[in-house]
Each structure stands twice: as structure tokens, then as C-alpha cells.
Amino acid sequence: MNSMNLARTAYSSAKTPIRTHQSTEYDVLAQVTGHLKTAIARGRNGFADLATALHDNRKLWILLAADVADKDNALPQPLRAQIFYLAEFILQHSTKVLDGSAGADVLVEINTTVMRGLRSQAIAA
């Protein structure tokens, strides 16, 4: 490649958008939520997939809880507390889903609501 081509590519528009923390969180939530929805749709035949999706969802919410528990987290304290309590609920509810005493739809609803919040933040910015 000669210097003229290098200059053109260096100053051309970016092909990939800039990633933000919110867009990364949104994408991970969307992926985990998609797995949950797929497993739920499979019914009893999808229990192994549901267990895997619940595990992934739990890991995600544990990370979110750890993040908002950090004293250096910049989110407002009330929002941090809400996210932490949602994480606790998700961990407890996932156990109930696994033992058959509850459904997983509420977990999808929570994730979807959080995704909407992240998306509206991105639009506002």
C-alpha cells in the first residue's frame, strides 16, 4: 500500500461505531435474554438450555451487582441500589425456576426493561 492509500484509509469514516459501556451492556443483555427466550419457548424439552441460560443470566447480574457495589461507580446511589436489588431477585428467582416453582418470563421482562433503559440513555446522549 502506498502513502496515498494509507492517507485515504486513515482519514476515511469509521466502519464500526464507537462502543460505549451502555452499548456493550445492552448487547450482552440482549444475547442472554435471547437465550432465555429460546429456552423458554422449547418448554420441557429445553430444560438443559434453560439451565444454561439461567446460569449465564446469573453471572451477568452478579457482575452488574459487583459493579454497582463499587464505591467508585458513577451511577446515582438510588439507581445503584435498584440494580443491586434486581440482581438479588434474579439470583433467588432463578433458583425457583430451576426447581420448577416459578417461570422464567419475569427474568426476560426485567432484562428487557433494563435494555430499554440503556437504549434510551444512548439516544439521549
Long-range contacts (C-beta under 8 A, 24 or more apart in sequence): 20-122, 20-125, 22-118, 22-121, 22-122, 23-118, 23-122, 25-64, 25-118, 26-115, 26-118, 26-119, 26-122, 28-60, 29-60, 29-111, 29-114, 29-115, 29-118, 30-115, 32-56, 32-57, 32-60, 32-111, 33-57, 33-108, 33-111, 33-112, 33-115, 36-104, 36-107, 36-108, 36-111, 37-108, 39-104, 40-103, 40-104, 40-105, 40-108, 50-97, 50-104, 51-98, 53-104, 54-94, 54-97, 54-98, 54-104, 54-107, 57-90, 57-94, 57-107, 57-111, 58-90, 58-91, 58-94, 61-86, 61-87, 61-90, 61-91, 62-87, 62-91, 86-110, 86-114
